[in-house]
Amino acid sequence: MTDPNERQLAEDRPAADDIEARRALRQLDRERLTSLQLDRLRRLLAVVLPANRFHSERLAGLPAPRSLDELASWPLMTKQDLIGDSGEFASNLTWPIESYVRFHRTSGTRGRPLVVLDTTEDWDWWCDGWQHVLDVVAPKRGCRALLAFSFGPFIGFWSAFDAATRRGMLVAPAGGMSTAARVELIRSFRAEVLFCTPTYAEHLADQAERDGIDPASTDVRAIIVAGEPGGSLPEVRTRIERRWNARVVDHAGASEVGPWGIPDPEGRGLLVNEAEFIAEFLLPGSESQAEPNEAAELVLTSLGRSGSPVIRYRTGDLVRPRRDSAHRDGFVLLEGGVLGRVDDMLIVRGVNVFPSSIETIIRSFPEVGEYRLIAFRKGAMDAVRIELEQDRDVIEPVARAIELRLGLKAEVASVPSGALPRSDGKSKRFVDRRRSGEGETV
């Protein structure tokens, strides 16, 4: 460590096996939680501003905050700010390159990939954040976990792997394996906890059934998912749980931000880990604060990652924060988890439509396997086409359900089984052709 304040930032976090300390953090009243956040923000700034040129220039002339309300007047930052005009790494590095030990790169699905680095201390922070997720599963020492993802430079479940080993779990990496080989390893290894995306949990179940294995007969009793909205959508979660006879636990994070989203024990969505992040909520496409309980863009400030800190970072995630008398204390609840991306929101005949809302309806039809949603321009308006893989003709029922529940008339079509892409990473179900110049022909 390079600074006494950085050492204190690490000492603030509970040990991996201290479940009670983390539970107490999640239940703090709002006044105490706000006080904790303000104190940690001040100490983070004391570490970062003298050494981090990116943030010292952004925040030049601003006094140390006396309250969190003052953050609303500070400049926002975006992924493009981190990428900058050129450079090999993200722009917000605090220390010389030789201080960093972890290299990760964003997936590049929404533009140019971004390389993010972490120090040893920051990687510990990542792993400590994951302990909140593992608390929901409450694994015993020696519990067997399998991680079904590629183990490439994308952050994926890398920090989950290290967090699980620190928890005393027996962890099997399944990178570089075919889906069939992963199913066999789940069976032979007798994995009790499975880490993957919601889409891939379904794909693994499909493969198991093709191989004559009932997913529900395996030892898997918990599936920790991330990377897609599905883990907090009741229809998607229930579908996966029934197929595997296992509990689905959602999580959210990002390479440039950290592990910010932890599961709500009651299954209503995600909680923001407000012991490690300050959360703000803006109207989509605006810098104005959103009203409580309405759809908003999530803005985050990390409080424990001094090597690559983000301060008022626009995540681009669309969420619905729950703030009322019943949820005043404790970490803020994002009802339904991440609803989608702000850029993905469709306005069809004046109606705001989120891809996750369409997925919720589609997943209520068990006859549908994979699907794809294509957005395009029809004249001056947004329009959508939905492609379904199905084992019975549900085209008309799906179209009616979408129109009834969302007020959206969408073209729904059938495609051959296996025609749509699968991935062990983020699914590519939403194809946005509105900016590509493509019109009605899709």
Order of alpha helices (4+ residues) and beta strands (2+ residues): alpha-alpha-alpha-alpha-alpha-beta-beta-alpha-beta-alpha-beta-alpha-beta-alpha-beta-alpha-beta-beta-beta-beta-beta-beta-beta-beta-beta-beta-beta-beta-alpha-beta-beta-alpha-beta-beta
